[in-house]
Amino acid sequence: MTRNIEKVEVLAGGMSYTEWEQIEIAYAINEAARSFTLQGTERPGQFRFPPGTPITILANGSLILTGYVNQYRPQGDARSHTVTISGRSKSQDFIDNSAVHDTGNFENKKPDQIAQELDKFGVGVMAEVDLQQIPYWQLYQGESPWRTVDRALRAQGATQMGAADGSIKITNASVAKPHAGALIEGYNIKQFCGELTDDNRHSEYTVKGQQRTEHGTAAIQPYGKIIDGSVGRYRPKIVVNESDTDKPRAQKRAEHESNRSAGLSVKATVTTQGWRDDGGKIWEANYTIFVQSPILLKLVQLMLIERVCLRQSSEGSLATLQLVDPKAYNGQGGGGSGGSSGSDAAWG
């Protein structure tokens, strides 16, 4: 199937730049900043992108990234001169810098509220999913806002995802939307690979923690436990919860750990021609897509797009999609051998 080449426009310093030989833009559900690399042939004075330059990247008018240049690398010889420009979305400041807060303590705050108090950079952090209040939260000296929010989200099955406008969305696969069409062998799957692994699968998950304000054995040693009967050997895992913990919170964390490990054990990577689905939307992380590949991948089920890498060069416009079972990010399982899909039993 043929797709139109995307016209990639970079806006910087009031100017528009469209002459790029190679382009790569990447983003993921578990990455709070999008990244880009642009390469072009430079005429003297043509490009002005010193580190720190604010830029906006669009593809056929669709916003893909808002951020800053981090590296400018000219190279060449007597006959040629090229430049490579790379950087990340504006959320990089939330990730890289140390958090500044008057007390470092938060009481009865949700993770997104903690994030908003620590966002001194104007990045913008919003939650797409329901989050629980944390009775007490302590900021570690020197850690970044992203790091402390990441710790707070582990028990709640959510992640920080970089958005096209440079902000951060706290999200998971429970709110994933479907892409139009499907990935079908013999039609739009250009390259593929699959991975089925049990590296991080465990037969039981036990979560332990403490309550700061309560007393008694139940408060001092609350725990949750879940058994994964699909793991045939005794492989226990103990997790210490990062925040104030009671038994329901511990049990929910145990369930999340089990589902996440099971979901991440089913992976596939598919490269398709073009940057857009059958409805014309640019491929997005935390969207679902049905994979119809019974022979090549032995995979016939709904999958979640974990990461997107958009490339454009002399080969045209290509999108590489890293896929996982939605259970990895708190979504409904994609099917597997025990569900409504036609995947090979090995993928179950």
ZAVO-706557 format. One record per residue (C-alpha): y, x, z. Coordinates in steps of 0.001 Angstrom, whole numbers, padded with zeros to 6 digits, always signed. Layout:
YXZ ...
This chain:
+000000+000000+000000 +003414+001400-000929 +006462+001249+001291 +010115+001967+000606 +011473+005271+001849 +013719+004704+004846 +017360+005676+004548 +017930+007556+007809 +021581+007676+008833 +022887+009860+011655 +026275+008929+013117 +028152+011687+014946 +031821+012494+015463 +032934+009592+013314 +030900+010862+010344 +027718+009583+008669 +024997+012045+007588 +022070+010969+005386 +020815+014130+003648 +017707+015140+005641 +014642+016923+004279 +012381+016252+007270 +012697+013736+010099 +010609+013084+013196 +011407+010481+015867 +009011+009775+018748 +008909+007315+021640 +006309+005862+024010 +005733+003250+026691 +005330+006050+029276 +008292+008194+028156 +011758+007341+029492 +013572+009169+026665 +013083+009047+022910 +013143+012350+021006 +014124+013442+017519 +014019+016436+015184 +016040+016561+011964 +015931+019294+009325 +018216+019716+006343 +019659+022212+003909 +023176+023073+005039 +026161+023942+002942 +028893+025877+004803 +030610+023487+007192 +028416+020529+006209 +026822+019778+009610 +028577+019939+012962 +026010+019268+015697 +026510+021618+018652 +024412+020854+021773 +025851+017894+023652 +026980+016040+020525 +026493+012264+020953 +024535+010802+018032 +023122+007489+016853 +020160+007289+014454 +019488+004284+012222 +016828+003562+009598 +017921+001118+006890 +020415-000188+009442 +017894-000624+012299 +018842+001236+015482 +016178+003761+016529 +017853+006192+018936 +021108+006709+020835 +021445+010084+022517 +022557+013692+022391 +021773+016874+020511 +019988+019417+022719 +019283+022195+020218 +020916+023388+016983 +018930+026062+015116 +020242+027531+011830 +017937+029772+009809 +017616+031136+006301 +017921+034130+003999 +020041+035245+001059 +018946+032255-001026 +018684+029421+001460 +020179+028044+004658 +018589+025298+006738 +019362+023790+010111 +017085+022048+012590 +018656+019652+015085 +016703+018177+017976 +017473+016141+021060 +016695+013073+023141 +018130+009694+023960 +020907+009412+026537 +018393+008544+029275 +017686+012300+029463 +020402+012543+032126 +018460+010139+034368 +015357+012324+033869 +016774+015849+034118 +019379+015708+036878 +018925+015540+040627 +019533+012194+042275 +022660+011864+044409 +022704+009247+047173 +024607+009010+050460 +021535+008526+052657 +018473+008980+050449 +016959+005927+052153 +016388+002463+050687 +015239-000627+052576 +013839-003806+051028 +014741-002727+047504 +012842-003218+044262 +012247-000104+042095 +014777-001283+039505 +017397-001749+042244 +016724+001805+043450 +017078+003017+039865 +020377+001209+039389 +021817+002718+042579 +020844+006191+041359 +022128+005693+037808 +025388+007633+038105 +025164+008448+034384 +025664+005002+032848 +022224+005048+031238 +021348+001468+032157 +018004+000568+033774 +016526-002929+033640 +013159-004432+034566 +011232-006546+032046 +008513-007341+034610 +008506-008753+038124 +008613-006037+040776 +008015-006175+044518 +010454-005136+047204 +009556-001905+048985 +010196-002167+052737 +011235+001484+053032 +011701+004222+050429 +012681+007860+050910 +014272+009990+048205 +012999+013573+048133 +015698+016247+048127 +016266+017580+044619 +014098+015101+042739 +015510+013271+039760 +016155+009511+039661 +013355+009196+037120 +010881+010991+039395 +011558+008857+042466 +011401+005633+040437 +008164+006825+038828 +006636+007300+042289 +007781+003831+043302 +006279+002217+040197 +002779+003688+040474 +001685+001100+043001 +003108-001732+040877 +001518-000926+037540 +004760-000419+035634 +006319+002440+033695 +009725+003622+032429 +010215+003355+028664 +013140+004667+026631 +014901+002030+024522 +016669+002431+021183 +020109+002015+022773 +019461+004925+025156 +018723+002782+028204 +015473+002589+030200 +013210-000443+030445 +010801-000812+033362 +007858-002508+031729 +004114-002815+031168 +001716-004432+028729 +001884-007823+030480 +005044-008489+028426 +003866-006809+025200 +004625-008716+022010 +002471-008669+018855 +003362-006799+015693 +002989-008695+012426 -000149-007979+010419 -002973-005662+011394 -004230-002107+010920 -007081-002461+008437 -009351+000222+007020 -009135+000408+003258 -005703-001230+003305 -003046+000460+005450 -004940+003017+007568 -004090+006349+005962 -005558+008648+008641 -007436+007890+011850 -009243+009286+014865 -010800+007679+017902 -011630+008810+021397 -013969+007297+023945 -013963+009241+027213 -015112+008921+030805 -013092+011888+032118 -011064+009782+034545 -013478+006922+035156 -014739+006404+038705 -017333+004150+040285 -015024+003139+043125 -011319+003364+043874 -010042+003433+047446 -006313+003284+048200 -005040+004295+051638 -001577+004216+053186 +000509+003370+056209 +003029+000768+057297 +006192+002185+058785 +007276-000812+060854 +004023-002413+062045 +001504-001399+064723 -002239-001511+065240 -005194-000282+063194 -004524-002611+060256 -001009-001178+059895 -001864+002450+060572 -004808+002557+058189 -004518-000227+055567 -006729+000262+052555 -007908-001443+049385 -011103-000866+047455 -012595-001905+044124 -015931-001087+042472 -016215-000369+038743 -019777-001385+037954 -019587-000028+034410 -019654+003562+035738 -023294+004449+036231 -022961+007375+038653 -021415+007733+042094 -017870+008945+041334 -015447+007965+044127 -011671+008367+043964 -009260+008119+046912 -005560+007477+046263 -002814+007778+048890 -000168+005141+048206 +003355+006574+047981 +005224+003669+049581 +004946+001407+052626 +001474-000113+052382 -000284-003205+053640 -003750-004402+052658 -002655-006654+049736 -000533-003839+048264 -003386-001373+048682 -005835-003747+047011 -003468-004326+044082 -003041-000572+043620 -006841-000098+043632 -007204-002755+040923 -004469-001113+038857 -006095+002337+039165 -009415+000922+037979 -007924-000998+035050 -005722+001914+033989 -008642+004351+033948 -010772+001909+031962 -007983+001233+029474 -007182+004895+028903 -010845+005609+028178 -010474+003743+024853 -008016+005447+022492 -007325+005643+018787 -004663+007239+016595 -003805+005690+013238 -001357+006886+010591 -000002+004244+008243 +002379+004373+005281 +005868+003225+006182 +007798+002751+009407 +007497-001028+009554 +004889-003726+010128 +004116-006512+007665 +007084-008502+008974 +009557-005658+008372 +009948-004608+012013 +009944-000911+012893 +006807+000001+014846 +007489-000159+018592 +005729+001071+021722 +004459-001627+024110 +003636-003920+021208 +000107-004983+020347 -001618-004729+016979 -005070-005820+015881 -007253-003011+014560 -009833-003966+011935 -011894-000819+011395 -015589-001697+011835 -016941+001254+009814 -014546+004196+010260 -013550+003667+013905 -016157+001067+014869 -013167-000654+016429 -012328-004335+015927 -010000-005545+018675 -006439-005879+019899 -004878-002560+020933 -001590-001590+022582 +000756+000877+020904 +001258+003581+023515 +003288+006017+021397 +005015+005984+018010 +005899+009017+015885 +007968+008302+012762 +008005+011055+010118 +009710+011351+006763 +009397+014246+004305 +008319+014857+000725 +005166+012846+001581 +007269+009764+002202 +007684+007670+005346 +004706+007751+007722 +004137+006252+011174 +001529+007651+013551 +000531+005146+016242 -001322+006170+019388 -003292+003172+020615 -004986+002289+023907 -006666-000759+025377 -003875-002934+026895 -005603-002732+030305 -004216+000815+030581 -000742-000631+031173 -001491-003781+033150 -002233-005964+030137 -005200-008118+029183 -008146-006153+027799 -008290-005902+024023 -011824-007304+023839 -014439-004573+023673 -018122-005325+023259 -018048-007897+026065 -015052-009820+024737 -014169-011700+021587 -013858-008601+019418 -016368-007059+017052 -016031-003500+018338 -019130-001382+018607 -020835-001613+022000 -019877+002018+022736 -016226+000956+023018 -017026-001579+025738 
